[in-house]
Amino acid sequence: MHKQIEGSRAVAEAVALCRPEVICAYPISPQTHVVEGLGELVKSGALNPCEFINVESEFAAMSVAIGASAAGARSYTATASQGLLFMAEAIYNASGLGLPIVMTVANRAIGAPINIWNDHSDSMSQRDCGWIQLFAESNQEALDLHIQAFKLGEELSMPVMVCMDGFILTHAYERVDMPAQAEVDAFLPAYEPRQVLDPADPVSIGAMVGPEAFMEVRYLAHAKQTMALERIPRIAAEFEQRFGRKSGGLVRSYRCEDAETIVVALGSVLGTLKDTVDELRNDGQKIGVLGIHSFRPFPLAAVRAALQGAKRVVVLEKSFSVGLGGVVSTDVRVALSGLHLHGYTVVAGLGGRAITKTSLARTLREAIADKLEPLTFMDLDWRIVNRQLEREAATRRSGPIAENLLRDVGTVASKVH
């Protein structure tokens, strides 16, 4: 059924169709509307049986999800930004215990300074925690990926994050195709846990493991991620067969068949990139887009196969590894090891800064001409950066950076001298 609906509500209804038995909720923008929507569905009886648990923190939300999943319940939660960092210890526990919890991450910048707008810093910070990370390009894909995530996580007994851009997707109203309950039931079988706390058959879950076996435990987590490289496209293909549309998978190419330049990205910016590439194509440029939909496990072979025919690769990042550069581009370089390509990293959109077609086209034209710096910060205001560096060089007590920059751009009143 087609519906004009907010992205968060679409995700809430999709999660409800997956029949979770325990939902642990703590509000943090921009994911709050997701759990609010699920709370309404539980309260009205539309989602039943399901226990909706209001907890005191994000750490508690993940801890309750771990307990519920270990007890044999299909479990779900959602978070963003500082909330994801607050539950970091429990996130590692969930993956280490092999519990198939599904969590929506409404991607948002992390501080300080505080910023509630979108980038990918939060989920990227947890890239080594053992969770599968799937990235949605649109609200339709966010909806679809949650249905696939429960199936994927439960087949492998692994937790799954479905990452969708905060505000850009979560608060946008779009037309989506919402499947019927019977369709989801036919695709997603009833939950049969691989491990469960059962008084009739008592076991320990989460025992102490010393040096004699800890490396093997961690390797098995890696082995499961490797298995997911086969399961993700297989489940996506089954989804397409049943529901009639492509969603998810490892990667998807756009106009890459003869492309000399390929732009790699994740999330909602793929739509803007495709529009920009269409315009550059009209000007005779051979350029395409590679969307990565599975960030963990990272699809090295698929990325290499998609990019090896190009002359240059531009990785557009909405995150940044301070002291190094790009996050995604580091993985892309591994995939392209041994291939002699021009490689560029473009950091853009941090803290919700708009990524416009004008700026993209200008940056991509520089890349096509091989005049782009290897690490580029698109639309960075060098004027205020240099002013702050000069300020710090001039005086020991140069003051807090964020407040200085706000004064420089005129957001707050300047200090009177």
C-alpha positions, 0 to 999 in steps of 0.5 A: 500500500502506498502512503505519504508518510514521515520517514520515522513513521515508515520505519516504525510501521516496518518494524511493527510488521516484523513483530518485535516482542520487546522494544526498549526506548529512550528518546534522542533526536533525531530518532525519537519519532521512531520509538514514539510511533512504535509506542503508539502502535503498542498502546493502541494494540496494533502491535501485540504482543509486544512489551514497550519498555521506557528506560532511563538511558541509552545504555539501559536501552541496549542492556534491556535489549540484550536481556530480552534477546538472550531470553528469546525475544525478538528485540529492537531499539533505536538511537543516535549520536551521543546516545550511541556512544553512551551505549558503546559498552553494551553494543560490544556486549550484544555483538560479542554474545551473538544476539540478533538485536536490530537497531535504527541509528538516525545518523547525527554528528557527535560532539563537542561542540553539540550539534544535532544535525546529520553526518555519519560520525556516530555509526562510523565510530562503532565500525569495529564493534561487530555489528552489521551496518546497513545504510539507507539511501531513501525512506523506502530503502530504510523501511525495506532494510529493517525488514531485511535486517531482522531476517539477516540478524536472526539467520546469523545470530548477529546484531544489525544497525540500520543507518538512516540520515537524521532529519534528511530522511527521518523527518522527511515526508515521502511516498513509500510502499508499505507491505502488508503483514501477510507479505512480511510474515511470508518473508520473515519467519518466526524468531527461533533463537540459536541461544536462549536462557531457558530454566528447563535447560540452564546455560551461561551466556557471557562467561569469562573467556581468557587468553586461551580462547578470546582470540578465537571468539573474536575471529568467529565474530569476523567469520560471521561478518564474512558470512554476511557478505553472502547473506546480504545480497541473497536476502536482498534478492529474495526481497526483490523477488517477493516485493518487486523492488531493489533495496539493500545489497552490498553495493549498487552502481549508477552509470558506471559502465563506461565511467572514467570517474566514479564517486563512492558514497553512502546514505541519502547524499547518493540521490544528490550525487546521481542528479549531479552526475546526470548533469555532468554526463550531459556535458560529456563527462564519463562519470558514475556513482557507486553506492555502498549499502553495507558498510560492515561487513565492508564488501571489498570484492564488490567494491574492487569489481565496480571500480577497477575499470575507472581512472579515478575514484572520489570517495565522498565522506560525511565523517572524518577520522581526525589525524588521518582523513577519510573513514570510508576511503581507507576501506576503499583503498584496501579494496583497490590495493594494487590498482593504479588509480587516482584517488581522492577523499572529499569530506562534506556535510559535517554537522549538517552542512548542505551538500549542494549540486553546485559544490559537488559539480565544482569539486567533481570537475576538479577531480576529473581534471586531476586538480583536486587535493587528495584530501579535500574539505568541501565548502570549508570556510578557510577564513575562520579556520585561519583566523582561529589558528592566528588567534592561537598563535598570538595568545595563550588564552585564545579562548574556546574554539567553538565560541570563537568561530561563532563570533567570527561568522556572526552567530553570536555577538563579538566580544567588546575590546 
